[in-house]
Amino acid sequence: MKQEEDSAAPRARGVESPHKGRTGLTRIWNATAYSIAGLKAAFRHEDAFRQEVLLAAILIPVALLLPASGAGKALMVGSVVLVLVVELLNSALEAAVDRISLDEHALARRAKDIGSAAVMLALLNVPLVWLLVLFD
């Protein structure tokens, strides 16, 4: 019986989602559409994401205009983009936690606090990187 379960396990793993299994250009097209939908949803529903997009819209052009090396500019822009990435992940985490339950729970609070801490670290990273690049 154990041997039958082991041989069925790989097949069972392949049916995790009906959206999995797409290949080639269809997969890339779908992934792009999902990503754009995610950006739109974050912009529509997340105040913090809108604020950070505004910050990025200001800081990225400034970084490109500052007298820094190409690598320095990449670090400066990358630190700003990192904030957006971490905010998107935090927003997704919060949405998933809220989908499970809106009840107060210690684990839900911990998950949300940890996500918030990740955003805070990403935000603190921006001035650190900028100062290190500009005052090298």
N, CA, C and O atoms as a GROMACS GRO file, in nm:
protein
  544
    1MET      N    1   0.082  -0.119   0.000
    1MET     CA    2   0.000   0.000   0.000
    1MET      C    3   0.086   0.125   0.000
    1MET      O    4   0.057   0.222  -0.071
    2LYS      N    5   0.193   0.124   0.080
    2LYS     CA    6   0.282   0.239   0.087
    2LYS      C    7   0.343   0.268  -0.049
    2LYS      O    8   0.356   0.385  -0.087
    3GLN      N    9   0.381   0.164  -0.123
    3GLN     CA   10   0.441   0.182  -0.253
    3GLN      C   11   0.343   0.247  -0.350
    3GLN      O   12   0.383   0.332  -0.430
    4GLU      N   13   0.214   0.210  -0.344
    4GLU     CA   14   0.113   0.271  -0.430
    4GLU      C   15   0.098   0.419  -0.398
    4GLU      O   16   0.085   0.501  -0.489
    5GLU      N   17   0.098   0.454  -0.270
    5GLU     CA   18   0.086   0.595  -0.231
    5GLU      C   19   0.204   0.676  -0.283
    5GLU      O   20   0.187   0.788  -0.330
    6ASP      N   21   0.325   0.618  -0.273
    6ASP     CA   22   0.443   0.688  -0.320
    6ASP      C   23   0.437   0.712  -0.471
    6ASP      O   24   0.477   0.818  -0.518
    7SER      N   25   0.389   0.613  -0.548
    7SER     CA   26   0.385   0.629  -0.692
    7SER      C   27   0.274   0.725  -0.734
    7SER      O   28   0.283   0.786  -0.841
    8ALA      N   29   0.170   0.740  -0.654
    8ALA     CA   30   0.062   0.834  -0.687
    8ALA      C   31   0.096   0.976  -0.646
    8ALA      O   32   0.036   1.071  -0.697
    9ALA      N   33   0.190   0.992  -0.556
    9ALA     CA   34   0.221   1.126  -0.504
    9ALA      C   35   0.263   1.225  -0.612
    9ALA      O   36   0.214   1.338  -0.611
   10PRO      N   37   0.352   1.188  -0.706
   10PRO     CA   38   0.389   1.287  -0.807
   10PRO      C   39   0.271   1.334  -0.892
   10PRO      O   40   0.262   1.451  -0.927
   11ARG      N   41   0.179   1.242  -0.924
   11ARG     CA   42   0.062   1.282  -1.002
   11ARG      C   43  -0.027   1.376  -0.922
   11ARG      O   44  -0.081   1.472  -0.977
   12ALA      N   45  -0.041   1.350  -0.794
   12ALA     CA   46  -0.127   1.434  -0.710
   12ALA      C   47  -0.070   1.575  -0.699
   12ALA      O   48  -0.145   1.672  -0.694
   13ARG      N   49   0.063   1.586  -0.695
   13ARG     CA   50   0.124   1.719  -0.683
   13ARG      C   51   0.098   1.804  -0.805
   13ARG      O   52   0.094   1.927  -0.794
   14GLY      N   53   0.079   1.745  -0.920
   14GLY     CA   54   0.060   1.820  -1.043
   14GLY      C   55  -0.078   1.882  -1.058
   14GLY      O   56  -0.100   1.959  -1.151
   15VAL      N   57  -0.172   1.851  -0.969
   15VAL     CA   58  -0.308   1.903  -0.981
   15VAL      C   59  -0.340   2.000  -0.868
   15VAL      O   60  -0.454   2.006  -0.821
   16GLU      N   61  -0.242   2.075  -0.824
   16GLU     CA   62  -0.261   2.171  -0.716
   16GLU      C   63  -0.358   2.282  -0.756
   16GLU      O   64  -0.437   2.327  -0.674
   17SER      N   65  -0.351   2.324  -0.880
   17SER     CA   66  -0.433   2.434  -0.928
   17SER      C   67  -0.468   2.410  -1.074
   17SER      O   68  -0.384   2.362  -1.150
   18PRO      N   69  -0.590   2.442  -1.114
   18PRO     CA   70  -0.625   2.426  -1.256
   18PRO      C   71  -0.549   2.524  -1.345
   18PRO      O   72  -0.546   2.508  -1.467
   19HIS      N   73  -0.487   2.626  -1.284
   19HIS     CA   74  -0.413   2.726  -1.362
   19HIS      C   75  -0.269   2.684  -1.386
   19HIS      O   76  -0.200   2.743  -1.468
   20LYS      N   77  -0.225   2.582  -1.314
   20LYS     CA   78  -0.090   2.530  -1.336
   20LYS      C   79  -0.092   2.442  -1.459
   20LYS      O   80  -0.197   2.392  -1.500
   21GLY      N   81   0.024   2.423  -1.517
   21GLY     CA   82   0.034   2.335  -1.632
   21GLY      C   83   0.031   2.408  -1.765
   21GLY      O   84   0.060   2.348  -1.868
   22ARG      N   85  -0.002   2.534  -1.765
   22ARG     CA   86   0.006   2.611  -1.888
   22ARG      C   87   0.154   2.628  -1.921
   22ARG      O   88   0.237   2.641  -1.830
   23THR      N   89   0.187   2.627  -2.048
   23THR     CA   90   0.326   2.638  -2.086
   23THR      C   91   0.343   2.742  -2.195
   23THR      O   92   0.246   2.789  -2.254
   24GLY      N   93   0.467   2.776  -2.219
   24GLY     CA   94   0.501   2.862  -2.331
   24GLY      C   95   0.442   3.001  -2.320
   24GLY      O   96   0.433   3.059  -2.212
   25LEU      N   97   0.402   3.054  -2.434
   25LEU     CA   98   0.351   3.190  -2.441
   25LEU      C   99   0.220   3.209  -2.364
   25LEU      O  100   0.194   3.317  -2.312
   26THR      N  101   0.139   3.104  -2.356
   26THR     CA  102   0.014   3.114  -2.280
   26THR      C  103   0.043   3.140  -2.134
   26THR      O  104  -0.022   3.224  -2.071
   27ARG      N  105   0.140   3.070  -2.079
   27ARG     CA  106   0.178   3.090  -1.939
   27ARG      C  107   0.231   3.231  -1.917
   27ARG      O  108   0.195   3.297  -1.819
   28ILE      N  109   0.318   3.278  -2.007
   28ILE     CA  110   0.374   3.413  -1.994
   28ILE      C  111   0.264   3.517  -2.005
   28ILE      O  112   0.262   3.614  -1.928
   29TRP      N  113   0.174   3.499  -2.100
   29TRP     CA  114   0.062   3.594  -2.117
   29TRP      C  115  -0.024   3.598  -1.992
   29TRP      O  116  -0.057   3.706  -1.942
   30ASN      N  117  -0.062   3.481  -1.940
   30ASN     CA  118  -0.145   3.474  -1.820
   30ASN      C  119  -0.074   3.534  -1.700
   30ASN      O  120  -0.134   3.609  -1.622
   31ALA      N  121   0.054   3.502  -1.684
   31ALA     CA  122   0.130   3.556  -1.571
   31ALA      C  123   0.138   3.708  -1.578
   31ALA      O  124   0.127   3.775  -1.476
   32THR      N  125   0.156   3.761  -1.697
   32THR     CA  126   0.161   3.906  -1.714
   32THR      C  127   0.026   3.968  -1.678
   32THR      O  128   0.021   4.070  -1.610
   33ALA      N  129  -0.082   3.908  -1.724
   33ALA     CA  130  -0.215   3.960  -1.694
   33ALA      C  131  -0.243   3.955  -1.543
   33ALA      O  132  -0.299   4.050  -1.488
   34TYR      N  133  -0.204   3.846  -1.476
   34TYR     CA  134  -0.223   3.835  -1.331
   34TYR      C  135  -0.140   3.940  -1.258
   34TYR      O  136  -0.186   4.000  -1.160
   35SER      N  137  -0.019   3.963  -1.305
   35SER     CA  138   0.068   4.062  -1.241
   35SER      C  139   0.012   4.203  -1.254
   35SER      O  140   0.014   4.280  -1.159
   36ILE      N  141  -0.038   4.236  -1.372
   36ILE     CA  142  -0.099   4.368  -1.392
   36ILE      C  143  -0.223   4.382  -1.305
   36ILE      O  144  -0.246   4.487  -1.246
   37ALA      N  145  -0.303   4.277  -1.296
   37ALA     CA  146  -0.421   4.280  -1.210
   37ALA      C  147  -0.380   4.300  -1.064
   37ALA      O  148  -0.448   4.372  -0.990
   38GLY      N  149  -0.271   4.237  -1.022
   38GLY     CA  150  -0.222   4.253  -0.885
   38GLY      C  151  -0.176   4.395  -0.858
   38GLY      O  152  -0.205   4.451  -0.752
   39LEU      N  153  -0.105   4.454  -0.953
   39LEU     CA  154  -0.063   4.594  -0.936
   39LEU      C  155  -0.182   4.688  -0.927
   39LEU      O  156  -0.185   4.779  -0.845
   40LYS      N  157  -0.281   4.664  -1.013
   40LYS     CA  158  -0.403   4.747  -1.009
   40LYS      C  159  -0.476   4.731  -0.876
   40LYS      O  160  -0.522   4.830  -0.818
   41ALA      N  161  -0.488   4.609  -0.829
   41ALA     CA  162  -0.557   4.584  -0.702
   41ALA      C  163  -0.483   4.650  -0.587
   41ALA      O  164  -0.546   4.711  -0.500
   42ALA      N  165  -0.352   4.639  -0.584
   42ALA     CA  166  -0.274   4.702  -0.477
   42ALA      C  167  -0.290   4.853  -0.483
   42ALA      O  168  -0.306   4.917  -0.379
   43PHE      N  169  -0.286   4.909  -0.602
   43PHE     CA  170  -0.299   5.054  -0.614
   43PHE      C  171  -0.439   5.100  -0.572
   43PHE      O  172  -0.455   5.205  -0.510
   44ARG      N  173  -0.539   5.022  -0.606
   44ARG     CA  174  -0.678   5.057  -0.575
   44ARG      C  175  -0.709   5.042  -0.426
   44ARG      O  176  -0.783   5.124  -0.370
   45HIS      N  177  -0.654   4.940  -0.361
   45HIS     CA  178  -0.698   4.905  -0.226
   45HIS      C  179  -0.596   4.935  -0.116
   45HIS      O  180  -0.632   4.929   0.002
   46GLU      N  181  -0.474   4.966  -0.149
   46GLU     CA  182  -0.370   4.982  -0.048
   46GLU      C  183  -0.314   5.124  -0.047
   46GLU      O  184  -0.242   5.164  -0.138
   47ASP      N  185  -0.348   5.200   0.056
   47ASP     CA  186  -0.299   5.337   0.070
   47ASP      C  187  -0.146   5.342   0.074
   47ASP      O  188  -0.085   5.425   0.008
   48ALA      N  189  -0.086   5.252   0.150
   48ALA     CA  190   0.060   5.252   0.163
   48ALA      C  191   0.126   5.230   0.027
   48ALA      O  192   0.227   5.293  -0.004
   49PHE      N  193   0.070   5.141  -0.054
   49PHE     CA  194   0.128   5.115  -0.186
   49PHE      C  195   0.120   5.239  -0.273
   49PHE      O  196   0.215   5.271  -0.345
   50ARG      N  197   0.007   5.309  -0.269
   50ARG     CA  198  -0.006   5.433  -0.347
   50ARG      C  199   0.097   5.536  -0.303
   50ARG      O  200   0.158   5.603  -0.387
   51GLN      N  201   0.118   5.549  -0.173
   51GLN     CA  202   0.217   5.644  -0.121
   51GLN      C  203   0.357   5.605  -0.166
   51GLN      O  204   0.438   5.691  -0.201
   52GLU      N  205   0.387   5.476  -0.164
   52GLU     CA  206   0.520   5.431  -0.203
   52GLU      C  207   0.541   5.442  -0.355
   52GLU      O  208   0.653   5.464  -0.400
   53VAL      N  209   0.435   5.427  -0.433
   53VAL     CA  210   0.446   5.450  -0.578
   53VAL      C  211   0.477   5.597  -0.604
   53VAL      O  212   0.558   5.629  -0.690
   54LEU      N  213   0.412   5.686  -0.530
   54LEU     CA  214   0.440   5.829  -0.544
   54LEU      C  215   0.586   5.857  -0.507
   54LEU      O  216   0.656   5.930  -0.578
   55LEU      N  217   0.632   5.800  -0.397
   55LEU     CA  218   0.771   5.814  -0.356
   55LEU      C  219   0.865   5.763  -0.466
   55LEU      O  220   0.965   5.827  -0.498
   56ALA      N  221   0.833   5.648  -0.524
   56ALA     CA  222   0.915   5.591  -0.631
   56ALA      C  223   0.914   5.680  -0.754
   56ALA      O  224   1.016   5.696  -0.821
   57ALA      N  225   0.799   5.739  -0.785
   57ALA     CA  226   0.788   5.826  -0.902
   57ALA      C  227   0.876   5.950  -0.887
   57ALA      O  228   0.917   6.010  -0.987
   58ILE      N  229   0.904   5.989  -0.764
   58ILE     CA  230   0.992   6.102  -0.738
   58ILE      C  231   1.138   6.056  -0.730
   58ILE      O  232   1.225   6.113  -0.795
   59LEU      N  233   1.163   5.952  -0.650
   59LEU     CA  234   1.300   5.912  -0.622
   59LEU      C  235   1.371   5.847  -0.740
   59LEU      O  236   1.492   5.867  -0.756
   60ILE      N  237   1.302   5.770  -0.821
   60ILE     CA  238   1.371   5.701  -0.931
   60ILE      C  239   1.426   5.800  -1.034
   60ILE      O  240   1.543   5.787  -1.072
   61PRO      N  241   1.348   5.898  -1.080
   61PRO     CA  242   1.409   5.997  -1.170
   61PRO      C  243   1.523   6.076  -1.104
   61PRO      O  244   1.623   6.106  -1.169
   62VAL      N  245   1.507   6.109  -0.975
   62VAL     CA  246   1.613   6.181  -0.904
   62VAL      C  247   1.740   6.096  -0.903
   62VAL      O  248   1.849   6.147  -0.928
   63ALA      N  249   1.727   5.967  -0.874
   63ALA     CA  250   1.843   5.877  -0.870
   63ALA      C  251   1.913   5.874  -1.005
   63ALA      O  252   2.036   5.873  -1.012
   64LEU      N  253   1.836   5.873  -1.112
   64LEU     CA  254   1.895   5.866  -1.246
   64LEU      C  255   1.965   5.996  -1.285
   64LEU      O  256   2.054   5.995  -1.370
   65LEU      N  257   1.924   6.107  -1.224
   65LEU     CA  258   1.984   6.237  -1.255
   65LEU      C  259   2.104   6.271  -1.166
   65LEU      O  260   2.184   6.359  -1.200
   66LEU      N  261   2.118   6.203  -1.054
   66LEU     CA  262   2.228   6.233  -0.962
   66LEU      C  263   2.362   6.185  -1.017
   66LEU      O  264   2.368   6.090  -1.094
   67PRO      N  265   2.469   6.253  -0.976
   67PRO     CA  266   2.603   6.213  -1.024
   67PRO      C  267   2.656   6.090  -0.949
   67PRO      O  268   2.738   6.102  -0.859
   68ALA      N  269   2.607   5.976  -0.988
   68ALA     CA  270   2.652   5.850  -0.929
   68ALA      C  271   2.689   5.757  -1.043
   68ALA      O  272   2.648   5.776  -1.157
   69SER      N  273   2.768   5.656  -1.010
   69SER     CA  274   2.805   5.557  -1.111
   69SER      C  275   2.681   5.479  -1.154
   69SER      O  276   2.576   5.488  -1.091
   70GLY      N  277   2.695   5.403  -1.259
   70GLY     CA  278   2.585   5.319  -1.302
   70GLY      C  279   2.543   5.220  -1.195
   70GLY      O  280   2.425   5.197  -1.173
   71ALA      N  281   2.643   5.163  -1.128
   71ALA     CA  282   2.613   5.068  -1.021
   71ALA      C  283   2.545   5.141  -0.904
   71ALA      O  284   2.453   5.087  -0.843
   72GLY      N  285   2.590   5.261  -0.874
   72GLY     CA  286   2.528   5.339  -0.768
   72GLY      C  287   2.383   5.371  -0.799
   72GLY      O  288   2.296   5.360  -0.713
   73LYS      N  289   2.359   5.412  -0.923
   73LYS     CA  290   2.221   5.441  -0.964
   73LYS      C  291   2.135   5.315  -0.955
   73LYS      O  292   2.020   5.320  -0.911
   74ALA      N  293   2.192   5.202  -0.997
   74ALA     CA  294   2.118   5.076  -0.989
   74ALA      C  295   2.083   5.042  -0.845
   74ALA      O  296   1.972   4.997  -0.816
   75LEU      N  297   2.177   5.064  -0.754
   75LEU     CA  298   2.150   5.038  -0.613
   75LEU      C  299   2.042   5.131  -0.560
   75LEU      O  300   1.954   5.088  -0.485
   76MET      N  301   2.048   5.258  -0.598
   76MET     CA  302   1.949   5.354  -0.550
   76MET      C  303   1.810   5.320  -0.602
   76MET      O  304   1.713   5.317  -0.526
   77VAL      N  305   1.800   5.294  -0.731
   77VAL     CA  306   1.670   5.256  -0.790
   77VAL      C  307   1.624   5.123  -0.731
   77VAL      O  308   1.507   5.107  -0.697
   78GLY      N  309   1.715   5.028  -0.720
   78GLY     CA  310   1.680   4.897  -0.665
   78GLY      C  311   1.626   4.904  -0.524
   78GLY      O  312   1.536   4.829  -0.487
   79SER      N  313   1.682   4.994  -0.442
   79SER     CA  314   1.634   5.007  -0.304
   79SER      C  315   1.490   5.059  -0.301
   79SER      O  316   1.412   5.020  -0.215
   80VAL      N  317   1.457   5.146  -0.395
   80VAL     CA  318   1.320   5.198  -0.402
   80VAL      C  319   1.225   5.091  -0.454
   80VAL      O  320   1.115   5.074  -0.401
   81VAL      N  321   1.266   5.019  -0.556
   81VAL     CA  322   1.182   4.912  -0.612
   81VAL      C  323   1.161   4.802  -0.507
   81VAL      O  324   1.054   4.742  -0.501
   82LEU      N  325   1.262   4.777  -0.426
   82LEU     CA  326   1.249   4.677  -0.320
   82LEU      C  327   1.135   4.712  -0.224
   82LEU      O  328   1.063   4.623  -0.179
   83VAL      N  329   1.118   4.839  -0.195
   83VAL     CA  330   1.007   4.882  -0.108
   83VAL      C  331   0.874   4.841  -0.170
   83VAL      O  332   0.786   4.790  -0.100
   84LEU      N  333   0.859   4.863  -0.300
   84LEU     CA  334   0.733   4.827  -0.368
   84LEU      C  335   0.711   4.676  -0.365
   84LEU      O  336   0.599   4.630  -0.343
   85VAL      N  337   0.816   4.600  -0.388
   85VAL     CA  338   0.805   4.454  -0.388
   85VAL      C  339   0.763   4.404  -0.250
   85VAL      O  340   0.672   4.321  -0.238
   86VAL      N  341   0.828   4.454  -0.146
   86VAL     CA  342   0.797   4.409  -0.011
   86VAL      C  343   0.656   4.452   0.028
   86VAL      O  344   0.585   4.378   0.095
   87GLU      N  345   0.616   4.572  -0.013
   87GLU     CA  346   0.479   4.618   0.017
   87GLU      C  347   0.376   4.530  -0.052
   87GLU      O  348   0.272   4.499   0.007
   88LEU      N  349   0.402   4.489  -0.176
   88LEU     CA  350   0.310   4.399  -0.246
   88LEU      C  351   0.299   4.266  -0.172
   88LEU      O  352   0.189   4.213  -0.155
   89LEU      N  353   0.411   4.212  -0.129
   89LEU     CA  354   0.408   4.085  -0.055
   89LEU      C  355   0.335   4.101   0.079
   89LEU      O  356   0.258   4.013   0.119
   90ASN      N  357   0.359   4.212   0.147
   90ASN     CA  358   0.290   4.238   0.274
   90ASN      C  359   0.139   4.250   0.252
   90ASN      O  360   0.060   4.197   0.329
   91SER      N  361   0.100   4.321   0.147
   91SER     CA  362  -0.042   4.337   0.117
   91SER      C  363  -0.107   4.203   0.084
   91SER      O  364  -0.220   4.176   0.126
   92ALA      N  365  -0.035   4.119   0.010
   92ALA     CA  366  -0.088   3.986  -0.022
   92ALA      C  367  -0.103   3.902   0.104
   92ALA      O  368  -0.202   3.831   0.121
   93LEU      N  369  -0.005   3.909   0.192
   93LEU     CA  370  -0.011   3.837   0.319
   93LEU      C  371  -0.130   3.882   0.402
   93LEU      O  372  -0.204   3.800   0.456
   94GLU      N  373  -0.149   4.013   0.412
   94GLU     CA  374  -0.261   4.066   0.489
   94GLU      C  375  -0.395   4.024   0.429
   94GLU      O  376  -0.488   3.989   0.502
   95ALA      N  377  -0.405   4.027   0.297
   95ALA     CA  378  -0.529   3.985   0.232
   95ALA      C  379  -0.558   3.838   0.259
   95ALA      O  380  -0.672   3.800   0.285
   96ALA      N  381  -0.454   3.755   0.252
   96ALA     CA  382  -0.473   3.611   0.278
   96ALA      C  383  -0.514   3.586   0.422
   96ALA      O  384  -0.602   3.504   0.449
   97VAL      N  385  -0.451   3.656   0.515
   97VAL     CA  386  -0.486   3.641   0.657
   97VAL      C  387  -0.631   3.685   0.679
   97VAL      O  388  -0.707   3.618   0.748
   98ASP      N  389  -0.668   3.799   0.621
   98ASP     CA  390  -0.806   3.849   0.636
   98ASP      C  391  -0.906   3.757   0.569
   98ASP      O  392  -1.020   3.745   0.616
   99ARG      N  393  -0.867   3.690   0.460
   99ARG     CA  394  -0.957   3.596   0.392
   99ARG      C  395  -0.986   3.477   0.482
   99ARG      O  396  -1.098   3.425   0.483
  100ILE      N  397  -0.886   3.435   0.557
  100ILE     CA  398  -0.906   3.321   0.646
  100ILE      C  399  -1.001   3.357   0.759
  100ILE      O  400  -1.093   3.282   0.790
  101SER      N  401  -0.978   3.474   0.820
  101SER     CA  402  -1.065   3.517   0.929
  101SER      C  403  -1.034   3.662   0.964
  101SER      O  404  -0.919   3.704   0.965
  102LEU      N  405  -1.139   3.736   0.995
  102LEU     CA  406  -1.122   3.872   1.044
  102LEU      C  407  -1.117   3.878   1.196
  102LEU      O  408  -1.102   3.985   1.255
  103ASP      N  409  -1.131   3.761   1.259
  103ASP     CA  410  -1.123   3.754   1.405
  103ASP      C  411  -0.982   3.788   1.452
  103ASP      O  412  -0.884   3.762   1.382
  104GLU      N  413  -0.975   3.846   1.571
  104GLU     CA  414  -0.845   3.872   1.633
  104GLU      C  415  -0.782   3.737   1.670
  104GLU      O  416  -0.846   3.654   1.735
  105HIS      N  417  -0.658   3.717   1.629
  105HIS     CA  418  -0.587   3.595   1.662
  105HIS      C  419  -0.439   3.628   1.671
  105HIS      O  420  -0.387   3.707   1.592
  106ALA      N  421  -0.371   3.568   1.768
  106ALA     CA  422  -0.230   3.598   1.792
  106ALA      C  423  -0.144   3.566   1.669
  106ALA      O  424  -0.052   3.642   1.638
  107LEU      N  425  -0.173   3.457   1.599
  107LEU     CA  426  -0.092   3.422   1.483
  107LEU      C  427  -0.119   3.516   1.365
  107LEU      O  428  -0.027   3.550   1.291
  108ALA      N  429  -0.244   3.558   1.349
  108ALA     CA  430  -0.276   3.655   1.244
  108ALA      C  431  -0.205   3.786   1.272
  108ALA      O  432  -0.148   3.848   1.182
  109ARG      N  433  -0.209   3.829   1.396
  109ARG     CA  434  -0.141   3.954   1.435
  109ARG      C  435   0.009   3.941   1.411
  109ARG      O  436   0.072   4.034   1.360
  110ARG      N  437   0.067   3.826   1.449
  110ARG     CA  438   0.211   3.806   1.429
  110ARG      C  439   0.246   3.813   1.281
  110ARG      O  440   0.343   3.878   1.243
  111ALA      N  441   0.167   3.746   1.198
  111ALA     CA  442   0.195   3.746   1.054
  111ALA      C  443   0.190   3.888   0.997
  111ALA      O  444   0.277   3.928   0.920
  112LYS      N  445   0.089   3.964   1.036
  112LYS     CA  446   0.076   4.101   0.987
  112LYS      C  447   0.189   4.190   1.040
  112LYS      O  448   0.242   4.273   0.967
  113ASP      N  449   0.226   4.172   1.167
  113ASP     CA  450   0.335   4.252   1.224
  113ASP      C  451   0.468   4.221   1.158
  113ASP      O  452   0.548   4.311   1.134
  114ILE      N  453   0.492   4.095   1.127
  114ILE     CA  454   0.617   4.057   1.060
  114ILE      C  455   0.621   4.116   0.919
  114ILE      O  456   0.725   4.164   0.875
  115GLY      N  457   0.509   4.111   0.848
  115GLY     CA  458   0.502   4.173   0.716
  115GLY      C  459   0.528   4.322   0.724
  115GLY      O  460   0.599   4.378   0.640
  116SER      N  461   0.471   4.387   0.824
  116SER     CA  462   0.492   4.530   0.844
  116SER      C  463   0.638   4.560   0.874
  116SER      O  464   0.693   4.659   0.826
  117ALA      N  465   0.700   4.475   0.954
  117ALA     CA  466   0.842   4.494   0.986
  117ALA      C  467   0.928   4.481   0.860
  117ALA      O  468   1.027   4.553   0.845
  118ALA      N  469   0.892   4.391   0.770
  118ALA     CA  470   0.966   4.376   0.645
  118ALA      C  471   0.958   4.504   0.562
  118ALA      O  472   1.058   4.548   0.505
  119VAL      N  473   0.839   4.565   0.557
  119VAL     CA  474   0.824   4.691   0.484
  119VAL      C  475   0.909   4.799   0.551
  119VAL      O  476   0.975   4.877   0.482
  120MET      N  477   0.906   4.805   0.684
  120MET     CA  478   0.984   4.906   0.754
  120MET      C  479   1.133   4.891   0.724
  120MET      O  480   1.201   4.991   0.700
  121LEU      N  481   1.184   4.769   0.724
  121LEU     CA  482   1.326   4.748   0.693
  121LEU      C  483   1.358   4.790   0.549
  121LEU      O  484   1.464   4.849   0.524
  122ALA      N  485   1.268   4.760   0.457
  122ALA     CA  486   1.290   4.802   0.318
  122ALA      C  487   1.292   4.954   0.307
  122ALA      O  488   1.372   5.011   0.233
  123LEU      N  489   1.202   5.020   0.382
  123LEU     CA  490   1.200   5.167   0.380
  123LEU      C  491   1.326   5.225   0.443
  123LEU      O  492   1.381   5.323   0.392
  124LEU      N  493   1.374   5.167   0.552
  124LEU     CA  494   1.497   5.215   0.616
  124LEU      C  495   1.619   5.191   0.527
  124LEU      O  496   1.718   5.264   0.536
  125ASN      N  497   1.612   5.090   0.442
  125ASN     CA  498   1.721   5.059   0.351
  125ASN      C  499   1.741   5.169   0.247
  125ASN      O  500   1.854   5.192   0.203
  126VAL      N  501   1.634   5.239   0.207
  126VAL     CA  502   1.644   5.340   0.102
  126VAL      C  503   1.741   5.452   0.140
  126VAL      O  504   1.838   5.474   0.068
  127PRO      N  505   1.720   5.522   0.252
  127PRO     CA  506   1.815   5.630   0.283
  127PRO      C  507   1.957   5.577   0.311
  127PRO      O  508   2.055   5.645   0.282
  128LEU      N  509   1.967   5.458   0.366
  128LEU     CA  510   2.098   5.400   0.391
  128LEU      C  511   2.175   5.381   0.260
  128LEU      O  512   2.290   5.423   0.249
  129VAL      N  513   2.110   5.319   0.162
  129VAL     CA  514   2.174   5.296   0.033
  129VAL      C  515   2.207   5.429  -0.034
  129VAL      O  516   2.317   5.447  -0.086
  130TRP      N  517   2.114   5.521  -0.032
  130TRP     CA  518   2.135   5.650  -0.097
  130TRP      C  519   2.253   5.724  -0.033
  130TRP      O  520   2.337   5.779  -0.104
  131LEU      N  521   2.260   5.726   0.099
  131LEU     CA  522   2.371   5.793   0.166
  131LEU      C  523   2.504   5.726   0.134
  131LEU      O  524   2.604   5.795   0.110
  132LEU      N  525   2.507   5.595   0.135
  132LEU     CA  526   2.631   5.525   0.104
  132LEU      C  527   2.677   5.551  -0.040
  132LEU      O  528   2.796   5.565  -0.066
  133VAL      N  529   2.582   5.556  -0.131
  133VAL     CA  530   2.619   5.582  -0.272
  133VAL      C  531   2.663   5.727  -0.290
  133VAL      O  532   2.764   5.753  -0.356
  134LEU      N  533   2.589   5.820  -0.234
  134LEU     CA  534   2.617   5.962  -0.259
  134LEU      C  535   2.739   6.013  -0.184
  134LEU      O  536   2.805   6.107  -0.229
  135PHE      N  537   2.770   5.952  -0.069
  135PHE     CA  538   2.884   5.999   0.010
  135PHE      C  539   2.998   5.899   0.011
  135PHE      O  540   3.070   5.887   0.109
  136ASP      N  541   3.012   5.827  -0.099
  136ASP     CA  542   3.120   5.730  -0.114
  136ASP      C  543   3.252   5.802  -0.134
  136ASP      O  544   3.356   5.737  -0.149
   0.00000   0.00000   0.00000
